[in-house]
Amino acid sequence: MTNGNARGLRHEMGRNFTYEILQRLGVDIVTGTYGVGNPFPTEAELCKRLGASRSVLREAVKMLTAKGLLKARPRQGTWIEPERNWNLLDPDVLYWLLERKFSPGLLLEFTQVRLAIEPMAAALAARHADAKAKEAITAALNRMKAAEAGDDDPLTSDIAFHVAILEASGNRFYAQLRGLIEAALRTSIRLTNRRKGVRLASVADHQRVADAIFASDPDAASAAMRHLMVEAMTLIEQAKETMEATGEEV
């Protein structure tokens, strides 16, 4: 191994360990391990507890600060920010929130955001999708069909379809929402399929979105995607009502 390759490997390993520390601390903050009654530990305590160097820990803390979970000041220490200051548009934060305890209310709010975005993305895809973008949509649909036969993963193939639509829109802002959409879909798809009593999403409903895009019909593409979003939102609302009425998880 050359010196350059060795340095590159060490850098990659360090970056992966930093992300591992980020994940552990992020989950601890969101789940309430640290909070008013249990302040965020000192740097020395965390280094010892996590087996991390100061540089790795500081990088993770810097990332958590950027996500709105922490605030740090020289000689004043580090403390946890109120939840209202957390960046809910950060995929990591959204994932941690959805995983800490299932919250149909939070999922409903995000599905409302999706309803404002994905039908327009589908309409834009019908106008702007090039051959490569259409190939990605087709590939995702084929994966969904393979999942029906047990030859692919139902969750990741469904996510791949929605991400392909965002990227086919030609809108760089929409394309950069892929991580956020993926984080929410990992929870949403499992819930909505369970509420429908099925293991898989409807390939036919997704095919209608794709067909409209391939036909360059923005109105039909938007309507077909809106149908998917409204159905998901209705199922999540039902789950929320069930939880509120029974106090049980769904």
N, C-alpha and C positions, 0 to 999 in steps of 0.2 A: 504494500500500500504506500503510495507517495505521501509526502508531507501534506500536500494540498488536500488529498482525499481524507487523511486522518483528521485534519483540522475541520473539514466539512462534516465528518461523522460526529466529532465531538460537539460541534455547533448544533447539529440536528438533535443529538441526544439531550443537550442542555435545553433546547427549545421545547422538546417533548416533556421534560421534567418540569419546566416552568408551567406548561399548560396543565400538567397533572396537579401541581400545587394550586393553580388558579381554580381548577374544577373543585378540588377538595374545600378550599376556603369559600368559594362561591356557594356551594351547597350548604356549608356550615352556617353562613350568614343568612341565607334565605330560609333555612329550616329553623332558625332561631337558636342554634347552638351558642352563638354569640349575640348579645343584645344588651338591653338596659341592665338586666340582672347579672350578666356575665360579659363584661367588657372585652373588646378585642384584645388578644394577648400582645405582649411586647414582642419586638423583633427577635430578641434573644430566646424567648420562650418558644416562639413558632419555629425558629431554626432548629432548636433541639427536638421539638415534638415531631416535626415533619422530616427531619434529616436533610434540610436544605441549607445551602449557603446563603449568606446575606444578599449576594447579588441576585440569586434566583428568587428569593423571597421578595426583595424590593421590586423586581420586575413584575411579579404576580400582583403585589399590592398596587403598583402603578396601574395595571390593567383593570383591577377591581375599582380603583378610583375613577378611571375613565368611564366605567360602566355605571357610575353613580352609587355604588354600594358602600364605598368607603370615602373618608376624608382624612387627609394627613397634613399635619403642619409641623415644621421643625420645632423641637423642644416642647411640643404640646401633645405629641402622640398621634395615634390613629384611632378613629372611632367610626361606628357604623351609621350611615345616613338613614333617615326615615324612608320607608318604602315609597313614599310619593316622589322621592328624588331618584329612584332607580330608573335606569334607561330600559323601558319595556320594549323598545324597538331593537334592542341588542339580542341576537339569537341565543346567546348563552344565558342571559338573564331570563328570557321568556322560557327557555327549557327548564331552568332550575325552578322557576315559579310553578310551572305545570307539573313538575315531578314531585315537588315537596308534599303536596296533598292535592288530590284531584279537585280542580275548581272549574265547574261548568260556567260559572259567571265570568271568569277570566277568559275561558275559551270562547264564550259567546261574544265578548267584546272584540276579540281578535278576529272571529269569523265575520263580524260586522265590518271590520277593516278589509278583510279579504273580499267581501261583497262589493266594496267600493273600488277595489283594484283589479281583481281577476277578470270580470266581464269586460272591462275596458282593455285589459291586456289581450284578451282573446280577439276583440274587435281590431286592435292594432295589428295583431298577428295576421289576421285575414287580409290586411292591407299591405303589410310589409314583409311577411315571412319569405325568406329566400329558400332555395333548394336544401341547403344544409339544415336550416331551422325546421323545415318540414320533415326531413329525414329523422331528426331528433324526436319530433312528435310521434312519427310512425314507429320508431324504435321503442318508445315508451309504451305505446298502445300494444305493440307486439309482446312486450314484457308482461303487460296486464293480462293479455290472452294466455300467455304461457303460465302465469300464476293460476289461472283457472284450472289448468291441467296439472298443477302442482309442480311446475318446472321453474318457477321463479318466486320471488318474495312479493306477496300482495302489497305490503306497505311501501317498500322502496320503489316498486314499479309505479304505484299510484303517485307517489311524490315526484318521481321522474317526469311524469306527464305534466303535472302542474308547473314544475320548474321549466320544462321545455316551452310551455306557453309564455311564461314570463320572458324568457330569453328570445323567443320568436317575435315578441312585440316590437323589437327595435328600439325600445326605450331603455336607456342605460340605468335609470333610477329603478324601474321595475325589475330589471335583470339583477340588480344588487339586493333585491328583497328575497332572493332564493333561500338564504340561510334562515331568515325569519319565517318564511312560509314553511320550510321543511321542519323547523322546530315545532311549530303549531300543529302541522299535519300529523306528526308522529303520535300525538295524543288524540287529535280530532278524528282521524280515520278509524282508529281502534274503537272509539266511542260510537261513532255514527254507524259503523257496520254492525256493532253489537246491538244497537237500538233497532236497526232494521232486521236483525235476526239473520244476518248473512256474514260470511267470512270475508267476502271480496266486494270491492266496489263494482258498480254496474259498468261493464265495459261498453255496453250499448250507449249509455248516457255520455260517456267520455268520447266515444266514436262520433257522436253527433257534433260535439265541439270541434273535433278534428276535421270532419267532413266540411263544416261551414268555413273553417280556415282555408282548407284546400280549394274550396269553391270561390274564395275571395269574397265572402259574404259577411261583412262586419256585423250587421244587425243579427243575423242568425247565430253567428259565433258568440256574440255577447249574450243573446237570449239563452243559448244552450249552457253557457258557463254560469249564467245567473241561476238557472234551474238547479245546477249542482250546489251552488252556494246557499240558496234558499232552503233546499232540502236539508243540507247539513245544519243550517242555523235552526230550523224547526226541530230537528232531533236533539240538538244541544239544549234548546229551550225546554223540551220535554224532560231531559235528564236533570236539568236544574230544578224544575218543578217537583220532580220525584224526590230529589235530595232534600229540598226544603220541606216537603210534606212528611217524609218519613225519617229524616235525619240520618239516612243511610247513604253509603257510597253506591254509585251505579256502575 
